Amino acid sequence: MENLDKKRMLIGEILLKEGVINDKQLKDALKEQQATGRPLGDILVQKRIISEEDVAIRLSEQLKIPYVDLAFYSIENNILNLIPEKVARKFNVMPLFKIGDSLTVAMVDPLDIGVVDQLMQVAKCEIEPVFATSSNIHEAIDKYYGAGLKPFEQAIEDIKITHQEESLKRPAGRAAVAKFSSPDQAPIVKLVNSLIEDAVANDVSDIHIEPADNALFARYRIDGVLYDVTAPPRKFQEAIVSRIKIMANMDIAEKRLPQEGRIQMRVSGKEIDLRISTFPTIYGENLVIRILDRSNVLLEIGDLGFNPQHLTQFEQLITRPYGIILVTGPTGSGKTTTLYASLNKINSTDKNIITLEDPVEYRLERIRQSQIDVKSGLTFAKGLRSILRQDPDVIMVGEIRDLETAEIAIHAALTGHLVFATLHTNDAAGAIGRLVDMGIEPFLISSSLAGVLAQRLIRRICQNCKETYKAQEGVVKELKLDKDDLSRGKGCDKCRGTGYKGRTAIFELLIPNEQIKELIIEKASSDKIRKAAIAAKMQTLYEHGLLKVKSGLTTAEEVMRLTIEE
C-alpha cells in the first residue's frame, strides 16, 4: 500500500481535516481514549458524532485503502479455514479472498500493525487489509462461521433414534464400552465429539456432566457463569464418562475414587487441551472437563485490558532485573494468562526463563516449563530448589501454597532473580498479609516485593445487542458517575439472552513506596497498607471497573458483582 505518511496520521487528525468532527469533539474523545484505551473511532461512533460508514469511507479515501461492503462477497470455506472463528471474533476481522501469497482481510482498523502481524502468523501468508464497518464484519462472521449448539443437540436426537434400548443399558468396563468407542461414527463417540466441538465453538471454559436420581444434567460455563444446556438421557451417563476416561487414559473400572486425566485433540483446526476430573457422587460419577484453547491465550500484555497508566507501570515492573511480582485473584480470574503474557513480553535469547506450574496450561516457545507431580515427590518447594540450580534469570511459580515455597521464592528474589508467582487473595494489599500469615519475616517481604497485581475478569456487553440507556439518578450518584448515559445488552441469540459476550480484565496494581515498605516492616494490617496505596494514587479494582462502565465496555451491575467499593 502507498502513501505511508498519510497512513501514519492519527485517525482524529484525518476526521478533523475532513471537517467531520470539531476540535472539542476530538479533545473529548481523546481524553476518553486515554482513560479507557478504546479505539478513537469506536468512541466517536458511540457518541453518535459520526457513523461507522462515515469513519470507514473517510479513512479509506484519505489513506487510499479500499472500503468494502461484505454483503457483496461470497467467501469460500478454504478461505475461512485460514482464519479460525475464534481469531476472527477476537480481532473483528473477516477473510475475503486469496491471490497468490496474499490474503485480503476486512478490518475496522487496517492500520493496526499488531493485529496484521498476528493474522500473518495464523494464516501463514501476507495480509492485505481493507476497510469494513464493525457491524458489517460481525454479520459476516455470524453468517459464514455460524453459531449455536445445534450439532450437539442433533447428536443427542440421533442417538435417541438410532440406538435401541437394549444396546444402551448402562455399560460397565472396557469391553462393554468398546461397542461405543470402536467405530468412528458410533453413537457415543459422535455424541462426545459433538459435545466438545460445540463447547469449543461457543467459548465454553468448562463442561459439567451431572448425574441425578432419574436425570442427567449438562452445564456450560461461559464467561464465568454456568448455564444449563440440553443433556443426553440418564441412561447414557456411564457410557459418556467411560468414553471420556478412555480418551484420557484413566481407569474406567475405578468409580469410587476421584480421578484426573488429560486429553489433547484437534478441534476445527486448533490444538485443544482438555483437563478431565471425575468425582463420585451418590448418583454416579460427576464429570467436569476444563477446556484450554491454545489459540485463544492472550500473549500480548496490551490485549489484557490494562488502561494506559497500568500498562506503562506494569511493563516497567516486569523488566526489573530482580524482585518478586505477585499476581492475585480467585480461581478463574485470568492470573495464568497474565503471567504467560508477562513472560512472553520479556522472553529473549539472553534470559533463561523457567516455570513450575500445576499444570502447564499452554506451551511457550523457548521457555523451560515444568509441572509439579506430588505422587512422584515433585512439589513446588522441591521443584523450586532444583530450578535455582539451573542458572535461571526469571522464575515463574504457579502458586505459593506454603511457607517453604514462599521462603525459597523470596530468597530467589533477593539473590538476583526475577520471580513471578500467584496467590489467592481478594486484593493487592491482601497478598502482603498472606505472606506474613505464612510466616515470612516482614523485612524480607519489604526488601523483595517489587509489586502486586490483583485482577478479576468481568463480562463485556454484547456488541450485537448493545444499547444506550439513561441511568437512574441514584445509580449515577452511588457510582460517582459524571454522566447518566450508560450501556447495556438487551439480550440476543448471540449472547444467549444474557446481554454479555466475552470478558475483559480489571486490575489493581500496588507498587510499594517507602511508606508502604515501612508499614510492611511494622506488620501493619492489610487495610492500612491498602489505604496508603490508595493515597499514593493506586487505582482500585472498583475504580478500574467504573472506567470500563463509563466507556461502555461493561455494566455497573457486573462491576459491583465482582468488586467491593472502598
Backbone torsions as a table, in degrees:
resi	resn	phi	psi	omega
1	MET	NA	153.1	-173.2
2	GLU	-106.1	-177.1	176.2
3	ASN	60.2	61.0	-175.4
4	LEU	-65.1	-33.2	-179.9
5	ASP	-61.6	-43.7	179.8
6	LYS	-67.8	-34.3	178.9
7	LYS	-60.5	-31.1	-177.4
8	ARG	-81.9	-10.9	179.8
9	MET	-64.4	145.1	176.3
10	LEU	-67.8	145.6	178.2
11	ILE	-56.9	-41.4	-179.8
12	GLY	-60.4	-39.5	-179.9
13	GLU	-65.3	-39.4	180.0
14	ILE	-65.1	-47.1	-178.9
15	LEU	-66.5	-34.4	177.5
16	LEU	-67.4	-43.9	179.7
17	LYS	-62.6	-35.1	-179.5
18	GLU	-76.6	-9.8	-179.5
19	GLY	79.5	14.4	-179.3
20	VAL	-77.4	-33.2	177.7
21	ILE	-130.1	162.4	177.8
22	ASN	-106.8	177.3	-176.3
23	ASP	-59.4	-44.8	-177.0
24	LYS	-64.5	-43.5	179.3
25	GLN	-62.1	-39.1	179.0
26	LEU	-67.2	-44.1	-179.8
27	LYS	-62.4	-44.0	179.5
28	ASP	-62.5	-42.5	-179.3
29	ALA	-67.8	-39.3	178.4
30	LEU	-65.2	-36.3	177.9
31	LYS	-63.4	-43.1	178.8
32	GLU	-68.2	-36.4	178.2
33	GLN	-63.1	-40.2	180.0
34	GLN	-64.6	-35.5	-177.9
35	ALA	-77.6	-31.6	-171.6
36	THR	-112.3	-22.5	-176.6
37	GLY	78.9	5.6	-179.9
38	ARG	-75.2	153.8	177.0
39	PRO	-60.3	141.5	-178.0
40	LEU	-61.3	-41.0	-179.7
41	GLY	-59.8	-41.0	178.9
42	ASP	-61.6	-40.6	-179.1
43	ILE	-64.5	-44.8	-179.5
44	LEU	-64.7	-37.0	178.5
45	VAL	-69.1	-43.3	179.9
46	GLN	-62.2	-36.2	179.1
47	LYS	-77.9	-0.4	178.6
48	ARG	61.7	29.1	176.1
49	ILE	-79.6	-31.6	-177.3
50	ILE	-151.8	151.6	179.6
51	SER	-86.9	162.2	176.7
52	GLU	-56.8	-44.4	-177.6
53	GLU	-63.0	-40.8	-179.9
54	ASP	-62.2	-44.4	179.4
55	VAL	-58.5	-51.0	-176.2
56	ALA	-63.3	-45.1	-176.2
57	ILE	-67.6	-44.2	-179.8
58	ARG	-62.2	-45.8	-179.6
59	LEU	-66.8	-37.0	177.9
60	SER	-59.5	-44.1	-179.3
61	GLU	-66.0	-43.3	-176.3
62	GLN	-71.7	-38.0	-173.4
63	LEU	-95.9	-2.2	179.9
64	LYS	59.4	35.9	175.0
65	ILE	-111.2	128.0	-175.1
66	PRO	-58.6	145.7	172.4
67	TYR	-107.2	133.4	-177.1
68	VAL	-125.2	150.8	171.2
69	ASP	-106.9	113.6	-172.2
70	LEU	-68.1	-14.6	179.0
71	ALA	-63.4	-21.6	-177.2
72	PHE	-94.3	6.9	-178.3
73	TYR	-110.3	144.8	170.9
74	SER	-117.1	115.9	-169.8
75	ILE	-103.4	127.9	-177.1
76	GLU	-79.1	154.0	-179.2
77	ASN	-62.0	-35.9	-179.2
78	ASN	-65.8	-25.8	175.5
79	ILE	-76.6	-42.0	178.6
80	LEU	-60.8	-34.6	-178.6
81	ASN	-66.4	-20.1	-179.9
82	LEU	-72.7	-31.0	178.3
83	ILE	-122.0	104.3	-179.8
84	PRO	-58.1	154.1	-178.4
85	GLU	-55.4	-41.8	-178.3
86	LYS	-58.6	-41.8	179.9
87	VAL	-69.2	-42.6	179.6
88	ALA	-60.0	-42.4	-179.4
89	ARG	-72.9	-38.3	-178.7
90	LYS	-60.8	-45.3	-175.9
91	PHE	-100.2	-1.3	-178.7
92	ASN	55.2	60.0	-179.6
93	VAL	-131.2	161.4	-179.9
94	MET	-141.4	117.8	176.6
95	PRO	-70.8	139.7	-175.0
96	LEU	-112.6	-56.7	-179.2
97	PHE	-160.9	163.9	-178.7
98	LYS	-127.1	128.7	175.4
99	ILE	-121.4	117.0	-176.2
100	GLY	62.8	-124.1	179.8
101	ASP	-104.1	22.3	-176.5
102	SER	-121.8	121.1	178.7
103	LEU	-100.2	121.6	177.2
104	THR	-84.4	127.3	-175.3
105	VAL	-128.4	130.0	175.9
106	ALA	-79.9	130.2	-177.7
107	MET	-137.2	153.8	173.0
108	VAL	-73.2	-37.4	-179.5
109	ASP	-129.7	88.2	-179.6
110	PRO	-64.5	-11.9	-179.5
111	LEU	-87.1	-1.8	-179.6
112	ASP	-77.2	91.8	-175.3
113	ILE	-62.1	-34.6	179.9
114	GLY	-61.0	-43.9	178.7
115	VAL	-67.4	-43.3	179.2
116	VAL	-58.7	-42.6	179.3
117	ASP	-62.5	-42.2	-180.0
118	GLN	-67.6	-36.7	176.8
119	LEU	-64.6	-37.1	177.3
120	MET	-62.3	-40.2	179.7
121	GLN	-66.5	-38.7	-178.7
122	VAL	-71.8	-49.0	-175.2
123	ALA	-81.3	-16.0	-179.1
124	LYS	57.5	42.9	175.7
125	CYS	-160.3	173.5	177.6
126	GLU	-69.6	149.9	-179.9
127	ILE	-115.9	128.3	175.1
128	GLU	-111.0	99.8	-175.8
129	PRO	-80.6	145.9	173.3
130	VAL	-132.0	160.4	-178.9
131	PHE	-80.0	143.5	167.4
132	ALA	-155.2	160.1	179.6
133	THR	-80.0	156.9	-179.1
134	SER	-60.6	-46.3	-178.1
135	SER	-65.9	-37.1	178.0
136	ASN	-61.8	-41.8	178.8
137	ILE	-67.9	-42.6	177.5
138	HIS	-55.4	-47.4	-178.9
139	GLU	-62.0	-41.2	-179.7
140	ALA	-66.7	-40.4	178.2
141	ILE	-60.1	-47.7	179.8
142	ASP	-63.6	-37.8	-178.2
143	LYS	-67.9	-45.4	-172.1
144	TYR	-92.6	-35.3	-180.0
145	TYR	-88.3	-29.3	178.5
146	GLY	81.2	172.6	-179.6
147	ALA	-156.5	172.2	173.7
148	GLY	103.4	175.7	-174.7
149	LEU	-112.4	22.0	-171.5
150	LYS	-61.3	-41.5	-178.4
151	PRO	-59.5	-40.9	179.2
152	PHE	-66.2	-44.8	179.3
153	GLU	-63.4	-37.6	178.0
154	GLN	-65.6	-38.2	178.6
155	ALA	-62.9	-36.9	177.5
156	ILE	-64.6	-44.6	179.0
157	GLU	-63.6	-41.1	-179.7
158	ASP	-61.2	-42.1	-176.7
159	ILE	-70.8	-30.8	176.0
160	LYS	-65.4	-40.8	-173.6
161	ILE	-79.5	-44.6	-169.0
162	THR	-85.3	-19.2	-177.5
163	HIS	-107.4	130.0	-179.8
164	GLN	-82.4	160.3	-175.5
165	GLU	-54.1	-41.0	-175.2
166	GLU	-63.7	-33.0	-176.7
167	SER	-83.4	-3.0	-176.3
168	LEU	-115.5	18.0	177.5
169	LYS	-70.1	123.1	-173.9
170	ARG	-27.6	96.6	-176.9
171	PRO	-69.2	152.5	176.9
172	ALA	-136.6	134.9	177.3
173	GLY	87.0	162.2	-174.0
174	ARG	-64.1	-38.3	-177.8
175	ALA	-64.5	-41.1	-178.8
176	ALA	-68.1	-29.4	-178.6
177	VAL	-84.1	-19.4	-173.8
178	ALA	-56.7	-34.7	-177.8
179	LYS	-67.2	-20.4	177.5
180	PHE	-90.4	-28.8	-169.5
181	SER	-102.1	-14.5	-177.3
182	SER	-73.3	-57.0	-179.5
183	PRO	-71.1	144.7	-179.5
184	ASP	-60.0	-36.3	-175.8
185	GLN	-105.5	19.9	176.0
186	ALA	-56.8	146.4	-172.8
187	PRO	-54.6	-45.8	-177.6
188	ILE	-68.7	-39.9	177.7
189	VAL	-60.6	-46.2	180.0
190	LYS	-62.9	-40.9	-179.7
191	LEU	-63.6	-47.3	-179.2
192	VAL	-64.8	-43.3	178.7
193	ASN	-62.2	-42.2	178.9
194	SER	-64.3	-39.6	178.3
195	LEU	-58.3	-48.4	-178.1
196	ILE	-68.4	-43.6	-179.3
197	GLU	-61.4	-44.2	-179.2
198	ASP	-69.4	-35.1	177.5
199	ALA	-63.8	-43.5	178.5
200	VAL	-63.4	-43.0	-178.2
201	ALA	-65.7	-24.6	-176.3
202	ASN	-106.1	21.9	174.8
203	ASP	58.9	37.3	179.6
204	VAL	-82.6	133.9	178.0
205	SER	-94.1	-28.2	-178.8
206	ASP	-144.5	138.1	173.2
207	ILE	-108.8	130.4	177.4
208	HIS	-114.1	126.2	171.6
209	ILE	-115.5	113.5	-167.2
210	GLU	-124.0	111.4	178.9
211	PRO	-78.5	143.0	172.8
212	ALA	-124.6	-170.4	-175.3
213	ASP	-60.2	-58.1	-177.6
214	ASN	-122.9	22.1	-177.2
215	ALA	-149.1	163.9	174.1
216	LEU	-126.7	130.7	-179.0
217	PHE	-112.4	146.7	175.6
218	ALA	-128.2	136.8	178.5
219	ARG	-137.0	146.6	175.2
220	TYR	-113.5	136.4	170.9
221	ARG	-96.5	116.1	-179.4
222	ILE	-123.8	124.8	-179.0
223	ASP	54.2	37.0	174.7
224	GLY	85.7	-1.5	-176.8
225	VAL	-121.4	138.7	179.7
226	LEU	-85.2	138.0	177.6
227	TYR	-131.0	139.5	172.9
228	ASP	-69.9	140.3	173.0
229	VAL	-130.9	168.4	179.3
230	THR	-58.3	130.4	-176.9
231	ALA	-112.6	151.3	174.3
232	PRO	-67.1	163.6	175.2
233	PRO	-60.9	155.4	-176.9
234	ARG	-56.5	-33.4	-175.2
235	LYS	-64.6	-17.7	-178.6
236	PHE	-90.6	-2.6	-170.9
237	GLN	-58.1	-50.4	-177.3
238	GLU	-67.2	-35.6	179.1
239	ALA	-66.0	-40.1	179.2
240	ILE	-65.0	-48.1	-179.5
241	VAL	-62.4	-42.3	-179.9
242	SER	-64.9	-39.2	177.9
243	ARG	-62.1	-44.9	178.4
244	ILE	-62.7	-40.6	179.6
245	LYS	-62.3	-41.4	178.5
246	ILE	-61.9	-44.2	179.9
247	MET	-62.4	-31.4	-176.3
248	ALA	-97.6	7.7	-178.9
249	ASN	56.6	41.2	176.9
250	MET	-99.6	167.1	-179.0
251	ASP	-82.1	106.7	-176.6
252	ILE	-74.6	-16.9	179.6
253	ALA	-82.1	-20.3	-178.3
254	GLU	-87.6	110.9	-179.0
255	LYS	-121.4	-2.4	-176.5
256	ARG	-94.9	-16.4	-177.7
257	LEU	-119.8	150.4	175.1
258	PRO	-64.4	147.0	176.8
259	GLN	-135.3	156.0	175.0
260	GLU	-130.9	146.4	179.1
261	GLY	-153.7	-179.7	-176.2
262	ARG	-145.7	140.5	177.6
263	ILE	-127.4	135.0	171.0
264	GLN	-114.6	126.0	-179.1
265	MET	-148.7	163.7	179.4
266	ARG	-103.9	123.4	-179.2
267	VAL	-126.6	120.7	179.5
268	SER	52.4	40.6	176.9
269	GLY	80.7	6.9	-178.1
270	LYS	-118.8	145.9	175.6
271	GLU	-81.4	120.9	-177.1
272	ILE	-119.2	134.4	171.9
273	ASP	-102.5	133.4	176.7
274	LEU	-117.9	127.0	175.7
275	ARG	-102.8	121.0	-173.0
276	ILE	-104.6	135.6	176.4
277	SER	-136.6	125.5	173.8
278	THR	-113.1	148.5	-178.7
279	PHE	-143.9	123.7	-177.2
280	PRO	-71.8	132.0	174.4
281	THR	-124.9	175.7	-178.4
282	ILE	-67.9	-16.0	-179.6
283	TYR	-107.1	6.9	-178.2
284	GLY	123.9	-174.7	-175.2
285	GLU	-80.5	125.6	172.9
286	ASN	-82.4	136.9	-175.3
287	LEU	-122.3	129.1	174.0
288	VAL	-126.6	130.5	179.1
289	ILE	-116.2	115.1	175.0
290	ARG	-89.4	127.7	-177.5
291	ILE	-102.2	123.8	177.2
292	LEU	-117.7	108.3	-178.6
293	ASP	-94.6	108.2	-176.2
294	ARG	-62.1	-31.2	-178.2
295	SER	-77.0	-10.5	-174.7
296	ASN	-99.8	-6.6	-177.8
297	VAL	-70.7	134.5	179.7
298	LEU	-86.7	108.3	-177.7
299	LEU	-102.6	7.6	175.8
300	GLU	-111.1	123.3	-177.9
301	ILE	-57.5	-35.5	-179.3
302	GLY	-65.0	-15.1	-179.8
303	ASP	-91.8	-5.5	-171.2
304	LEU	-77.4	-23.5	-179.5
305	GLY	116.8	9.1	176.6
306	PHE	-63.2	146.5	166.4
307	ASN	-80.9	165.7	-174.8
308	PRO	-55.0	-39.2	-179.3
309	GLN	-66.4	-47.5	177.2
310	HIS	-57.2	-45.0	-175.4
311	LEU	-60.5	-46.1	179.4
312	THR	-62.4	-46.1	-179.0
313	GLN	-63.3	-43.0	-176.3
314	PHE	-70.7	-38.1	177.7
315	GLU	-63.8	-37.0	175.7
316	GLN	-66.5	-37.8	-177.7
317	LEU	-64.3	-45.8	-173.8
318	ILE	-78.2	-7.3	176.4
319	THR	-96.5	6.2	174.5
320	ARG	-63.7	152.8	-179.9
321	PRO	-78.2	-23.5	-178.0
322	TYR	-155.6	171.1	-177.7
323	GLY	116.4	169.8	179.1
324	ILE	-113.6	132.8	178.2
325	ILE	-115.3	121.7	-178.3
326	LEU	-104.8	136.0	173.7
327	VAL	-114.7	123.3	-172.9
328	THR	-122.1	158.3	178.3
329	GLY	152.3	165.9	179.2
330	PRO	-70.8	170.8	175.6
331	THR	-57.8	135.1	178.5
332	GLY	82.4	17.5	-179.2
333	SER	-97.2	5.3	175.8
334	GLY	91.0	16.4	-177.1
335	LYS	-61.7	-45.7	-178.4
336	THR	-61.9	-40.4	178.4
337	THR	-60.6	-42.8	178.6
338	THR	-63.2	-41.5	179.0
339	LEU	-64.1	-44.7	179.3
340	TYR	-62.3	-43.0	179.1
341	ALA	-63.1	-36.9	178.9
342	SER	-65.9	-46.2	178.9
343	LEU	-64.0	-39.6	178.8
344	ASN	-62.5	-35.8	-179.3
345	LYS	-65.9	-41.3	-174.0
346	ILE	-97.3	-1.9	-177.7
347	ASN	-65.5	127.6	178.3
348	SER	-155.9	168.0	-176.1
349	THR	-68.4	-17.8	-178.8
350	ASP	-94.3	9.3	178.3
351	LYS	-123.1	137.7	172.9
352	ASN	-101.0	107.4	-176.6
353	ILE	-109.1	127.4	-179.3
354	ILE	-129.6	138.2	178.7
355	THR	-119.5	155.4	172.5
356	LEU	-133.3	111.4	-168.9
357	GLU	-125.6	169.9	178.0
358	ASP	-145.7	87.1	-9.8
359	PRO	-96.2	-173.8	171.3
360	VAL	-71.3	120.0	-176.0
361	GLU	-92.3	-39.1	-180.0
362	TYR	-137.4	146.2	178.7
363	ARG	-84.7	132.4	179.0
364	LEU	-115.0	131.9	-175.5
365	GLU	-67.1	133.2	176.6
366	ARG	59.5	28.3	172.5
367	ILE	-121.9	130.0	-178.9
368	ARG	-79.3	109.2	-177.1
369	GLN	-109.8	136.9	177.4
370	SER	-138.3	164.6	178.8
371	GLN	-136.6	152.1	-177.0
372	ILE	-71.1	155.0	176.9
373	ASP	-144.1	89.4	-173.5
374	VAL	-60.7	-37.6	-179.4
375	LYS	-60.5	-35.1	179.9
376	SER	-90.1	-0.7	178.0
377	GLY	92.8	3.9	179.2
378	LEU	-90.7	95.5	177.5
379	THR	-96.3	174.1	176.7
380	PHE	-59.4	-43.8	-177.3
381	ALA	-64.8	-46.8	-178.3
382	LYS	-66.9	-41.9	179.2
383	GLY	-64.1	-38.4	-179.0
384	LEU	-66.6	-38.0	176.6
385	ARG	-61.6	-41.3	-179.8
386	SER	-68.1	-37.5	179.5
387	ILE	-59.9	-38.1	-178.7
388	LEU	-63.9	-18.3	176.9
389	ARG	-93.6	5.1	-179.7
390	GLN	-101.8	16.8	178.5
391	ASP	54.9	54.3	-178.4
392	PRO	-84.0	152.0	167.6
393	ASP	-98.3	-39.2	-177.9
394	VAL	-130.4	135.3	-179.9
395	ILE	-125.4	135.7	172.8
396	MET	-118.8	122.7	178.9
397	VAL	-107.6	121.0	-175.5
398	GLY	-52.6	-41.0	179.5
399	GLU	-162.1	137.8	172.5
400	ILE	-91.4	110.1	-173.9
401	ARG	-109.5	-18.5	-174.6
402	ASP	-147.1	171.4	-176.9
403	LEU	-61.5	-43.2	-176.5
404	GLU	-61.2	-45.9	178.5
405	THR	-62.9	-42.3	-179.8
406	ALA	-62.1	-43.0	-179.3
407	GLU	-62.6	-43.4	-178.8
408	ILE	-67.0	-40.8	179.8
409	ALA	-63.5	-43.3	178.6
410	ILE	-64.4	-43.0	178.8
411	HIS	-60.6	-42.0	179.1
412	ALA	-62.5	-41.3	180.0
413	ALA	-65.4	-31.3	-178.9
414	LEU	-83.1	-10.6	-177.7
415	THR	-113.4	32.0	170.3
416	GLY	93.3	15.6	178.3
417	HIS	-111.6	148.7	171.9
418	LEU	-94.5	121.3	-174.5
419	VAL	-117.4	128.8	172.0
420	PHE	-108.2	139.3	178.4
421	ALA	-155.7	164.4	177.3
422	THR	-118.5	154.9	173.5
423	LEU	-138.7	154.1	175.9
424	HIS	-97.9	91.0	174.5
425	THR	-134.3	160.9	-174.7
426	ASN	-77.8	-28.1	-179.6
427	ASP	-146.0	178.4	-175.3
428	ALA	-66.5	-44.9	-178.0
429	ALA	-64.3	-30.4	-179.2
430	GLY	-63.4	-23.0	179.3
431	ALA	-65.4	-35.7	180.0
432	ILE	-66.8	-45.6	177.5
433	GLY	-61.5	-35.7	179.7
434	ARG	-64.6	-41.6	178.1
435	LEU	-64.7	-40.5	177.5
436	VAL	-63.0	-43.5	179.5
437	ASP	-62.6	-31.2	178.0
438	MET	-69.8	-24.1	179.6
439	GLY	117.1	9.5	177.6
440	ILE	-76.6	134.0	179.0
441	GLU	-64.6	132.9	-177.4
442	PRO	-55.5	-36.7	-178.1
443	PHE	-67.2	-28.8	176.5
444	LEU	-71.0	-38.6	177.1
445	ILE	-64.1	-46.5	-178.6
446	SER	-59.7	-37.9	-176.8
447	SER	-78.0	-29.0	-171.6
448	SER	-102.5	-23.8	-171.7
449	LEU	-73.9	116.8	177.3
450	ALA	-87.1	-36.5	180.0
451	GLY	178.4	162.6	177.6
452	VAL	-129.7	129.8	177.2
453	LEU	-115.0	113.8	173.7
454	ALA	-96.3	146.3	-178.1
455	GLN	-151.3	159.1	172.9
456	ARG	-139.4	157.7	171.6
457	LEU	-107.0	122.7	178.8
458	ILE	-114.4	150.3	-177.8
459	ARG	-74.4	142.4	177.5
460	ARG	-91.1	148.2	174.7
461	ILE	-65.6	135.3	178.4
462	CYS	-63.2	124.7	-178.3
463	GLN	-72.8	-19.3	-178.1
464	ASN	-76.2	-29.4	-177.0
465	CYS	-125.6	22.0	-178.4
466	LYS	-65.9	137.8	176.9
467	GLU	-141.4	158.1	176.5
468	THR	-100.3	141.1	178.8
469	TYR	-142.4	163.9	178.3
470	LYS	-90.5	117.1	178.9
471	ALA	-75.2	150.2	178.5
472	GLN	-66.3	150.4	-176.5
473	GLU	-57.9	-38.8	-179.9
474	GLY	-63.6	-37.6	179.0
475	VAL	-67.6	-42.1	179.9
476	VAL	-60.4	-43.8	-179.5
477	LYS	-68.9	-44.5	-177.1
478	GLU	-62.3	-38.2	-178.3
479	LEU	-90.3	-1.0	179.0
480	LYS	56.3	45.6	179.3
481	LEU	-87.2	152.9	179.6
482	ASP	-100.7	9.5	176.3
483	LYS	-155.1	160.1	180.0
484	ASP	-107.1	2.1	175.9
485	ASP	-86.3	106.3	179.6
486	LEU	-118.3	170.0	-179.1
487	SER	-116.4	154.9	175.4
488	ARG	-158.3	166.1	175.9
489	GLY	-100.8	133.1	-179.9
490	LYS	-71.7	-27.0	-174.3
491	GLY	102.4	126.3	-179.6
492	CYS	-151.7	179.3	-178.6
493	ASP	-69.2	-23.0	179.5
494	LYS	-69.3	-31.7	-177.8
495	CYS	-111.4	16.1	179.1
496	ARG	59.6	30.3	176.4
497	GLY	76.7	7.2	-175.4
498	THR	-87.7	-23.2	-174.1
499	GLY	85.3	0.5	-179.2
500	TYR	-125.9	144.0	176.8
501	LYS	-150.1	114.1	-178.5
502	GLY	86.0	171.1	179.9
503	ARG	-135.5	158.7	174.0
504	THR	-136.2	162.0	-176.7
505	ALA	-100.0	149.9	167.2
506	ILE	-119.3	147.3	-170.4
507	PHE	-130.3	159.1	173.4
508	GLU	-140.1	111.2	-173.9
509	LEU	-109.3	115.5	178.9
510	LEU	-106.7	116.3	174.7
511	ILE	-114.5	112.3	-172.6
512	PRO	-61.8	126.9	169.9
513	ASN	-96.3	-175.4	-176.5
514	GLU	-61.7	-38.8	179.6
515	GLN	-63.4	-43.8	-179.5
516	ILE	-67.1	-37.7	176.9
517	LYS	-61.7	-39.1	176.9
518	GLU	-64.7	-41.5	178.8
519	LEU	-62.8	-37.6	178.1
520	ILE	-63.3	-46.0	179.7
521	ILE	-61.8	-34.8	179.7
522	GLU	-79.4	2.1	-177.4
523	LYS	59.1	39.2	177.7
524	ALA	-65.6	155.2	-179.5
525	SER	-68.2	160.6	177.3
526	SER	-60.3	-34.2	-179.6
527	ASP	-64.0	-42.6	178.9
528	LYS	-65.9	-41.5	178.9
529	ILE	-64.1	-40.4	179.7
530	ARG	-63.4	-43.5	179.6
531	LYS	-64.2	-38.0	178.0
532	ALA	-66.1	-37.9	178.8
533	ALA	-67.1	-40.1	178.2
534	ILE	-65.2	-39.4	177.2
535	ALA	-63.4	-26.7	178.3
536	ALA	-90.7	20.6	174.1
537	LYS	78.1	22.5	173.5
538	MET	-69.7	130.0	176.6
539	GLN	-86.4	125.4	-176.9
540	THR	-79.6	166.7	175.2
541	LEU	-55.2	-44.0	-178.8
542	TYR	-61.7	-44.7	-178.9
543	GLU	-66.5	-40.0	177.5
544	HIS	-65.4	-38.3	176.8
545	GLY	-61.7	-41.8	179.4
546	LEU	-63.3	-35.2	175.9
547	LEU	-60.3	-37.9	-179.9
548	LYS	-76.0	-24.9	171.9
549	VAL	-67.1	-47.9	-178.7
550	LYS	-61.9	-32.6	-177.7
551	SER	-85.7	-2.2	176.6
552	GLY	84.2	14.8	-179.5
553	LEU	-84.0	-32.0	-177.9
554	THR	-146.7	-176.0	-177.7
555	THR	-110.3	159.2	177.4
556	ALA	-62.1	-37.4	-179.6
557	GLU	-61.8	-38.5	-179.4
558	GLU	-68.0	-40.6	178.9
559	VAL	-65.9	-44.0	-179.1
560	MET	-67.6	-28.1	178.9
561	ARG	-66.1	-31.1	-171.6
562	LEU	-113.3	-4.2	-179.2
563	THR	-133.0	168.4	177.4
564	ILE	-120.1	128.2	178.7
565	GLU	-74.5	135.3	176.9
566	GLU	-83.6	NA	NA
